[in-house]
Amino acid sequence: MSLPNRKGQKGEGIISLSLSLKFMIMASKSLFIVAIDFGTSYSGYCFSLATRTDQIRQVFWGQAHGLMTVKTPTCILFNEKRDFKKFGYDAVMKYTTLPSSEAHKWYYFHHFKMKLYNKKITSNMELEADNGKKFPALKVFSESLRYMKDHALNTILEASSQTVYDTEDVTWVITVPAIWDASARQFMRLAAKEAASVWCKQLPREGFVAEGGDRQKFEESPGTQYVVVDCGGGTIDITVHEIQENHSLKELHKASGGGWGGNTVDENFKEFLKEIFQDGVWEEYAQNHPAECHQMMYNFGLQKCSSSKDEVYIHSKRHLLFFKGVEGALWCNGTIMITYEKMKSFFAYSVRQTIDTLQEILSKPEMAKVQYILLVGGFASSSILREEIYETFRGRYHILCPLEAQAAIAKGAVLFGNNSQIVASRISALTYGLKVSQAFDIAVHDIQKKRVSKADNYVYCTDLFKKLVGIGDLVEVDEVASYTFTPTEPDQTSVIFSFYCTEKKDAKYVDEEGLKMLGSCTVPTPNTELGRNRQLRLDIKFGLTEFKATGTDVTSGESQTLMIDFLTV
């Protein structure tokens, strides 16, 4: 096959074509590893000395407010001048105590990560704050991560009396980038899930809520296959792994799941409130008293993960006109009492989607050896979700949940930061390919793709898609695949390697619907003496979070490797 030409154009930087977007910033000689789990509802981090990942430090939040949790709400608050003021519990408490006359002037964001879900992302896009006003999305994300970074560095100083002076002192592992688009969405799920799997596989059996008993770790049982269900606020993400002889992980199934995490329970509760407060009372209350409304929702969020099967009580500061005929709720002196059965109904959609997806995956013949279902993430602490999954699958699988389900992702990310080879192979989330040309065949090719060389009347077909890796294919980490091509024109002095991705299994032409160009790599080919007989080699190294493509002109030895910036695609 031959490649398109472009004369006189210089190459560009380094290419990194992702099986998904890179999520780690790795330092070469670090003293510490810090893993930030940037979640939809809650965020947190863990850290360790780079030489002592057997001693991972967990950070606790909310002590100033009488709390002690492994994560803090992913909430951020800016004042009316758009200056950053608070993050996490501090943001929640500040916002909920602002008088109504002031609250609407401030910019408060929560669940903002999900506002980017399934949307095309650009660096200048905006988000809508609780007051309805627009605000730069990049500032929301960057200030959030800056806060987490500064908090982590201060914690390291307090814990070790060591001040970090150089960026190389810390290896940062981030499960979610500051800004993301559809191309990276799948990998952000993979990043969180794999980190959780890395943590779970090295836990002793007694490190789980159920099915405990011995000290043997998963990683000490090569051949063990298990499903990881990452139950987050925004999404439920599911993957399947197998323990290898060297304790690394092999991915057995393409990541699955969707946007039916814990936040859907909150949304169903809101819809219920609209039912029980008639004549638009709830909408008016939410608009005029946003801080009080948020406090009510926050209290509900704390109770939805309770292990109790008793009624749930939600306090309201104001007397609202209550519709007493609604089944499953009672109004009593400023408190809404919700029955356990009604509470379960708020979970129904999320539970049903999760169970259906698990059943679809586990019904496949290649999943016959799976023995365990591991539940991780903050939403996994919900007894309603756990019990429904347990009742459905307990006859065939062991259902396990780490005692620190909410911290499993961040702790696994610390281990991953210390050894990125811990995941040996993965399933490609998309099909990736290359734009090429070849001798025209009227029986095979579209006549509109026919081109004729001005140099020697060579007839060829342009815009052909050559698949490099298919969706669902197993990709070995650090594997290098080599391909050989020839120039399209005998006298061209450079060639272009243009890369595309698609959710389809294959494609014929690069301009078909559903194909997206990722970027291009231009390689100089200065010596034209051999015409089309010159060889061009393309080496692709498949990594965990990216693949790097290097194009080389064999005659001259000149090569080029380029990096893709997804925000400019």
N, C-alpha and C positions, 0 to 999 in steps of 0.2 A: 504494500500500500504506500501511497505517497501523501505528502502533506502540502498544504497551501503555502504560498510564498508571500513575502513582503520585503521588498528591497529597501535597504538603507535605514531600517528602523532598529534602534538600539533595544536591548533587552530591559527588563524591569526586575528589580529586586529578587526576593526568594518566594517560590510558590509553596503553598501548603494547602493541598486540597483535602477537605475534611470528609472523613466518614462521618464526622460531626465536628462541631466547632471546638477548638482547644479551650480547656477550662482551667488550666493550671499555669501559673507563672513560676517557673522553677529557677532557683538560684543554684549556682554551681558548687559553692563551698559554704553551705549554710550551717549556722549553729542551732537554729530552731526550725521546726516545721509547724506551720499554723494552717489549719483547715477551717474555712468559713463555709457553713451551710446556709446559703441565702435562700430562704424559703418564701412561699407565698404568704403564709400566715405568721410563721415564726422563723427566727434566724438565731444562729449561735455559732460558736467555734470551739475547737479543741486545739491543744498544742503539746508539743513534746520537744525535748532535746533531739537533734538529728541522730544522735548516737544511742538514744534510749527510748525507742518507740514502744517498748514494753511498759513504759510509764507515761501514759497519755493523761494530761491534765484536763479535766472538764471544768468549764467556766459556768458559774451560776449567776442568775439574774434576779432583779427585783427586790433585793434585800432592803433597800431604802423604802420600799412600799409594803413591807411585811411579807414578801414572797421569797421563794427559793426554787427557781425553775432552771432547767438546762437550756432553755431558749427564751428569747424576748420577742414580743410582737414585732413583725416587720412593718412598723409604722413610723412615719417621719413627719415632722412638723416644721413649717417655715412661718415666720411672722408676716405681717402685712407688707413689710418692705422686701419680702422674698429672701430674707436671711435665714440660714439654717439655725434651728433652736434646739430641737430635741429628737431623739430616736428611741424606739422600743417602749418599754414601760413608762419612761419619762415623758415620751410624746403622748401616750395614752392618758396619763394622769394629768398632764398640763392641759390638754385639749378638753378633757371631760370636766375640768374645774373652771374653765373660762366662762364668764357670763355670756348668755345668749347674745347680748348686744355686741360682744367682741368676737365670739367664736367664728362668725361668718366672714370676718376680715382675714383670718389666718388660713394658711394652706396646709391642710391635713390630708395625708395619703395613707391608705391601708389596702392590702390586697392588690397593690399596684402592679405586681409582677403578672398577675393574670389578665390585666388590661392589655397586655401585649400578646396574649395567647392567640394563635392563629391569625396574626395580622402581619402585614408587611411593615418592617421597621426601618426607619431612617434616623440618622444622627440628630436631626432637628425636629423630630416629632414631639408632640405635646401630650400631656396627661391632664385629666380633669380632676381637680381637688374636690374635697367634700363640699366646698362652697360654690362649686360649679365653674370656677374660673380655671383657665388654662395655665399650664406650667411646663417648662422644658422637661421632658422625660429623662434626658441624659443627666440633668442636675439632680433629679430625684434619686436615680440609681447611684450616681457617683458619690453624692453626699452620704448615702446610706453605707456604701462600701468604705468610704473614707472613715466614717465613724467606727465601723467594725475593725478596720485596720488600726486606728489610733487606740481603741479600747484594748486590742490584743497586745500591742506594743507596751502599753502601760501595765497590763497584767503580767507580761514577761518580766518587766522591770521589778514589779513588786514580788514576784515569785522567785526570781533568781538574782536580784540585785545587779542584773546586767542590762545596760542600756544598748539598744540596737542603733549603731551609727551608720551602717552601710546596708544598702538594699540586698547585698549578697549574704547578709547575716541570717536572713529568713527565707525559707522556701514557702511560698504561698500556694495553697490549694483551694480553689474556689469552685464550688459546684455549679454556680450560675454566674455568667458574665454580667457586667454592668448594663449591657444593652443587648437585646437578642431579636432575631427575626425567624421566619419560617424555616430557613435553611439550617439554623442551629437548634431549633426547638427539640428535635428528637434527641440530640446529644445531651442537652441539659437534663433530660430524663435519664439517659444512660449514665451520665456522670453521677447523679445522686444515687441511682440504684446500685451501680457497681461499687461505689464507696460503701454502701450498706452491706453488700454481699461480702466485701473484703473483711469487714469487721465481724460479721456473723460467722464466717467460716472458721475463725480462730477462737471463737468462744467455746468454753467447755459446755457440755450439755446443761449443766446446772446454772448457766448464765441466762436461761430462758424462763419465761413465766410458767410454761407448761412443759411436760415431757422430759423433765430433768432426771438426774440420777447418777451420772458418772462424769469423770473428768475428761473423757475423750473429746477432742475438738473435731469439728467437721474437716478441717484441713488435714487431719491425720488419717482420714479415710478416703484415699483416692478412689475415684469412680462414683462417689456420692453425687447425686443430682438433686437440685432443689430449686424451687421457685422463690424469688424475692418479690414481695408486694410492698412497694414503697407508698405508704398512705400519707400523702401530703395534704395541705390545705387546698391547693389548687388542682392537683392532678393525682390520680392513682396510676402508678407506673409498674409494669410487671416484666420481669425477665427471668430466664432460666439459665443456671450455671451448673457446671460439673467440675469437681475437684480433680486436678491432674496429679500425676506422681510427684512432681516437684512442688506441689502445694499451690500452683497457679490456678487460674480460673479459665475455663473454656465456656464461651457463651453458646447456648444450644438453640436459642429462639430469638428472632427479631423482637426488639422492645415493643410492648403493647401497652394499652391503657388509654386514658383520656381525661378530660376536664371534669371529673365527677368526684373530686376530693371533698374534704371536710367543709369547704365553703358552701357546697350545695345544701348542706344541712342548715346553715345559717340563712341561705336564701329562701328555703322552704319555710323556715320559722317566720321570716319577714312577710311572706305571702299569707301565712296564718294570721299574723297581726293585722293585716289589712282586712281580713275577714271578720275578726272579732271586734274591731273598732270601726263602726259603721260611718257612712256618709263622709268618707275621706278624712276622718279624724286622724288616723295614723300618718297619712301623708303630710297633713298640716303640722302635726307634732314633730315629725322628722325634719321638716323644713325650718320650723321656727325654733326648735331646740335640738340642734344637731349633737351637741356634747352629751346631753342627757340620753338621747336616742342611742348614741354610740356606747355609752356606759351600759345601757340595757342589753345591747347586743354582745358586749364584751362579757357581761355576767353570764349570758346564755352560753357563750363559747366555752367558758370554764366548766359549766355544768354538763355540757353535752358529752364530755368524756368521763363523766362520773361512772363508777362501777355499781352504784346503787340503782335498784329498780323501783325506787320510790318516786313520788311526784317531784316535779321541778318547779321551783318558785322564782319568778322574775319580778323584781321590785320596780315600780314606776314612781318617780317623784311627783307626778301630777295626776290628778283624778281625770281619767278619760272616760268618755261615754262608752260603756261596755255592752256588747250584744250578748245577753245571757244564754241565748239558745244554741250557741255553738258547742258541738260535742267535743269533749276532751279538754276543756278549759273552764276555769272559774275565776271570777274577780272578787277579791276580798281585801278591802282596806288598803288599796294601793299596790296590791300584789297579784300577779297573774299566776295561778296554779295550773300546771300542765300535767296531764296524766302520763304515765309511762308508755302506754300504748300509743298515745298521740305523739309523744317524743320519738318513738320508733318509726312512726310514719314519715318523719322528717328525714330519716336515714334511708328510706326505701329505695330511692332512685340510685344513690351511690352504692348501696349494698347490692342491688340487682345487677347493675352494670359491672361491678367488680367480680361477682360470682359468675356471671355469664362469660366474661372474658377469660377467667381462669378455666372454666369448663371447656371453652373452645380450644384453649392452648393444650390442656392436659388430655384432651380426647385424641390428639394426634399420635400416631404410632411411635414416633421417635421420642415421645415423652413417657413411654411405658415404664422406664426405670426410675422416674422421679419418686422420691420418698417423702420429701419435706416441703412445707409451705412456710416461709419465714415472713412475718409481718413486721415492718419497720416504719419509722416516721411518726410524727406527732399524732396523726389521726388514728394510728394503730392502738393508741391508748384507750380508744373508745370501746367499752365493753359490748355495746350493741353491734358494732361492726365485727369485732372478734368472734362473738358468739354465733352470728349468722354464718360466718365463714367456717367456724368449727362444726356447726351442725350439718353443713352441706358436705364437707370433705373429710370428716374425722374417720369415716369407715375405711379409707384407703391411705390417707396421708397423715403424717404427724404435723400438727399446726403449732408453730413455735413463734414466740414473740420475745425479743431480748428484754431484760429487765429495764434497760435504758433505751427503749425503742426510739425515742426522740433524738438521742445522741448518736445512734448507730451510724448514721451517714457521715457526720463530721469525724467520728473516731476512725471509721474506715478510710476516710480521705487522708488522715494523717499517715496511716500505714501505706496508702497509695503514694503519697508524696515521698516517702522514704524509699519505695521500690515500685516504680511504674511498671515493671515487668510482672507484677503480681497477676495481671490479666494477660493471659497468653494468646487468646484469640477472641474474636467477636463476630457477630453477624452484621453484615452491612445493612444500614438502614435505608440506603438508596442505591440506585444503579448509577455508576459513573462511567463515562466514556470520553472519547476523543473524536474531534472532527478530522476526517481524512478524505482522500479522493482515490479513485482507482479507474482502470481502463473501462470505458463506457460499454455497457452491454444492453442493447435495445430490448432484450427479453427480460431484463431484470430491473433496469434503472428508469427513472422518470425522465422523459425527454427534456423537461424544463431544467433538469440538472446537468444537461450535456454542455461541455465546454471544449474548445479546440485551442491547442497551444499555438501561439503565433510563431514560435521558434521552429517547430518541425511538424505542425499539423497533428500532433498527438491528440487523440480524442479521449476525454476522461469525464467521469461523473464526479461532481463536487458535493459538498455538504453531507457526506456519509457519516454515520455514527458508528464508531467502533467501540464495543463494550469492553471495559477493562475489568470491572467487577459488578456483579449483579445484585439486586436487592435480595436479601436473604442468604447471600453467599457467606461462607465461613472465611474470615480473613485472619491470617496468622500475623500477630504483632511482630514488627521488625522484619517481616519477609520482604525481599526485594524481587520485583517482577521486571523483566527486561523485554522490550519490544524493538523490532528493527523496521525502519521505514526508508523511503527514498524520496527525493524532491519531486514535485509535480512538474516543474519547468527545468529544462537542462541548464539554464543560465542563471537561475535564481541564487542570490547571495545571502539569503536568510530564509528560515522556515518558521512557521508558527505552530506550536502545539496548543490547541484550544480545547478546554475541558468543559464538560457538561454533566449535569445530573438530572435524574428523573425518578419518579416513583413507579414508573412502568418497568417491567422485567427486561425490556429491550426496546430499541427504536431503530428505524432505518435511516432517517435524516435528522440532523440537528435542529432543524426549524419546525419539527413537529410540535403539536400542542403538548404541553406538560414538560418540555425540556427547558432547562435553565442553564445559561452559560455562567461558569464559575470564574473563569479567567483564562489568560493565555500566557505562553512562554515563548519568546522569540529567540531563536538560536542562530548566530552568524554562520554562514557557509561560504567563506570567501573564495575557496578554490573550486572553480567550475569545470576543470579540465575533464573530469569523468562524467559530466552531464548528469543524467538520471541514475547512473550506476553508483553514485555516492551513497554511503550508508549513514543513516541517522538513528542513533540509539536513544530510546526513552527508558529510563530507570525509575521505577516507582517503589518507594519504600513505604509499606503500610505500617502505620503506627497505631497506638491506642486511640488517640484523639485527632489524628490527621494523617494524610499521606503526602509525602514530598515527592515531587516529580522533577527529574533532572533530564533535560534534553542535551544530547552531545552530537556534534558533527565529527564522525570518526576520522575523516580525512585530516582536518585541521586540529582536532582535539578541543575545539572551543565548546563550551557548555554553558547552560543557564538554568538556574533554579529560582522559582518565584513564589511569593506569598500572596494569598488571596485575602482581600479585605471584604467581608461579607456585607458591610454597611454600604459599600459603593456599588454592589451588584444591582 
